[in-house]
Amino acid sequence: LSIRKPTLLKKLLSTDIKRDRRRLLQALRFMAMNSFFKEWPEKPLNFPRVIVNETGVESEVTEQKPSSSKAELASIAEDLNSSYDTDSDGENRGCQEEGEITD
């Protein structure tokens, strides 16, 4: 059996493919955890909260009601901006997603 080498296009897009697959799987896990929104909006959605530390991982599930108030949307935007990290060199490492474990 001969194994084909990945094409140049596949090599260039491999990080994008992995990122998109990870995001899609996170969305599917969220939908499955909430029974595909069967009882939504009467029942609040369960949002997993993962805290990553140097020594280990703590995990809990919180319940939040869907909301669209401007104050809450502003606080969410602020949380997203605060999760955008930089290295000690000042280089951007990117935005860490909630629930994603990175080294």
LOKOLZA-162215 format. One record per residue (C-alpha): residue number from 0; residue in three letters; x, y, z. Coordinates in nm, 2 decimals, padded with zeros to 4 digits. Last residue first. Layout:
R	n	res	xx	yy	zz
R	NUM	ALA	X	Y	Z
...
end
This chain:
R	n	res	xx	yy	zz
R	102	ASP	-00.12	02.45	02.63
R	101	THR	-00.48	02.49	02.53
R	100	ILE	-00.80	02.35	02.67
R	99	GLU	-01.11	02.48	02.49
R	98	GLY	-01.42	02.51	02.71
R	97	GLU	-01.45	02.88	02.65
R	96	GLU	-01.25	02.98	02.35
R	95	GLN	-00.90	03.12	02.37
R	94	CYS	-00.84	03.42	02.15
R	93	GLY	-00.51	03.44	01.98
R	92	ARG	-00.14	03.41	02.08
R	91	ASN	-00.07	03.77	02.00
R	90	GLU	00.30	03.86	02.03
R	89	GLY	00.41	04.09	02.31
R	88	ASP	00.72	03.89	02.38
R	87	SER	00.56	03.77	02.71
R	86	ASP	00.29	03.62	02.49
R	85	THR	-00.04	03.80	02.43
R	84	ASP	-00.39	03.68	02.52
R	83	TYR	-00.74	03.76	02.39
R	82	SER	-00.96	03.64	02.68
R	81	SER	-01.02	04.00	02.79
R	80	ASN	-01.18	04.09	02.46
R	79	LEU	-01.42	03.80	02.49
R	78	ASP	-01.51	03.89	02.84
R	77	GLU	-01.57	04.26	02.73
R	76	ALA	-01.80	04.14	02.45
R	75	ILE	-02.00	03.93	02.70
R	74	SER	-02.03	04.23	02.94
R	73	ALA	-02.15	04.44	02.65
R	72	LEU	-02.41	04.18	02.56
R	71	GLU	-02.53	04.17	02.92
R	70	ALA	-02.57	04.55	02.93
R	69	LYS	-02.74	04.56	02.59
R	68	SER	-03.01	04.31	02.70
R	67	SER	-03.03	04.01	02.47
R	66	SER	-03.09	03.72	02.71
R	65	PRO	-03.11	03.34	02.70
R	64	LYS	-03.14	03.21	03.06
R	63	GLN	-02.83	03.08	03.21
R	62	GLU	-02.76	02.75	03.38
R	61	THR	-02.40	02.67	03.49
R	60	VAL	-02.21	02.34	03.44
R	59	GLU	-01.88	02.30	03.62
R	58	SER	-01.52	02.21	03.54
R	57	GLU	-01.19	02.25	03.71
R	56	VAL	-00.87	02.16	03.51
R	55	GLY	-00.52	02.10	03.65
R	54	THR	-00.20	02.24	03.78
R	53	GLU	-00.13	02.52	03.54
R	52	ASN	-00.50	02.62	03.55
R	51	VAL	-00.78	02.58	03.29
R	50	ILE	-01.13	02.68	03.40
R	49	VAL	-01.41	02.52	03.21
R	48	ARG	-01.77	02.65	03.22
R	47	PRO	-02.03	02.44	03.04
R	46	PHE	-02.34	02.64	02.94
R	45	ASN	-02.68	02.48	03.02
R	44	LEU	-02.97	02.64	02.84
R	43	PRO	-03.27	02.76	03.03
R	42	LYS	-03.60	02.56	03.01
R	41	GLU	-03.90	02.75	02.88
R	40	PRO	-03.71	02.88	02.57
R	39	TRP	-03.62	02.59	02.48
R	38	GLU	-03.77	02.25	02.57
R	37	LYS	-03.64	02.05	02.27
R	36	PHE	-03.33	02.27	02.23
R	35	PHE	-03.13	01.97	02.08
R	34	SER	-03.14	01.79	02.41
R	33	ASN	-02.93	02.07	02.58
R	32	MET	-02.61	01.86	02.61
R	31	ALA	-02.66	01.74	02.25
R	30	MET	-02.67	02.10	02.13
R	29	PHE	-02.36	02.20	02.33
R	28	ARG	-02.17	01.89	02.21
R	27	LEU	-02.27	01.97	01.85
R	26	ALA	-02.14	02.33	01.88
R	25	GLN	-01.82	02.21	02.04
R	24	LEU	-01.78	01.95	01.75
R	23	LEU	-01.82	02.23	01.50
R	22	ARG	-01.57	02.45	01.67
R	21	ARG	-01.31	02.16	01.68
R	20	ARG	-01.37	02.08	01.31
R	19	ASP	-01.33	02.45	01.22
R	18	ARG	-01.00	02.47	01.41
R	17	LYS	-00.87	02.14	01.26
R	16	ILE	-00.96	02.25	00.91
R	15	ASP	-00.80	02.60	00.96
R	14	THR	-00.48	02.44	01.09
R	13	SER	-00.47	02.19	00.79
R	12	LEU	-00.53	02.46	00.53
R	11	LEU	-00.17	02.50	00.41
R	10	LYS	-00.09	02.13	00.43
R	9	LYS	-00.42	02.05	00.24
R	8	LEU	-00.33	02.30	-00.03
R	7	LEU	00.02	02.16	-00.06
R	6	THR	-00.12	01.81	-00.11
R	5	PRO	-00.09	01.55	00.16
R	4	LYS	00.14	01.27	00.07
R	3	ARG	-00.03	00.95	-00.06
R	2	ILE	00.03	00.63	00.13
R	1	SER	00.13	00.34	-00.09
R	0	LEU	00.00	00.00	00.00
end
